[in-house]
Amino acid sequence: MTSTNPTPKAFWQAPWRLALWGAAATLLALPALAMRVTDQVNWGPGDFFVFGIMLAGLVGGIEFLSASRLALRAKLIGGAIVLAVFALVWVELAVGIFD
């Protein structure tokens, strides 16, 4: 008797995952490209590290929610929370709204 469960796809075989991580990598590369064009962007290694951690948390949270067995509504609410936390941390680090 054959199993009806499909075998899980490898990371590179899921186009939405590849697109999601690719978009995160592109966002991380944009400041480096901007630094080569203008002097108004001045990021150090720590800035890239923190932004990389933030992006990994965002994309990892989205992947975790998409792989969970939660209802669609719960996934959407969780995604909104992950995105809101990402945005709040980004804004706080950029301009210090909580000071």
Steps between C-alpha positions, in 0.01 A plus 500: 500500500637842411505797730287801415732742680720688257868518577605841632671723249854619548552867581588601145200314357244722675483816287329714763770423757775578255327827405451595866864442599615659173299813578657512848849467352422775250380730778821431691711579191325831419682709765836361383418604144378841617824557691692464174280762330449765768658621824159535667489129585768409753450154646758309700535125550279514809218661303508223241513237775197640684300543179591145397377368835180701462439367149576143607249536784237639265543236230545223756179607674312497170637155417412369844145627472454365150620155606283490812168322515316810616185629337542759226368777725755417771779495241397842371484645851840348582644640177366845583661480845836390355487781245399757763787400731743523207370846405507629858858386555605647165339837574642509852851430378464753216356800686452404866125553536498363857760741638 
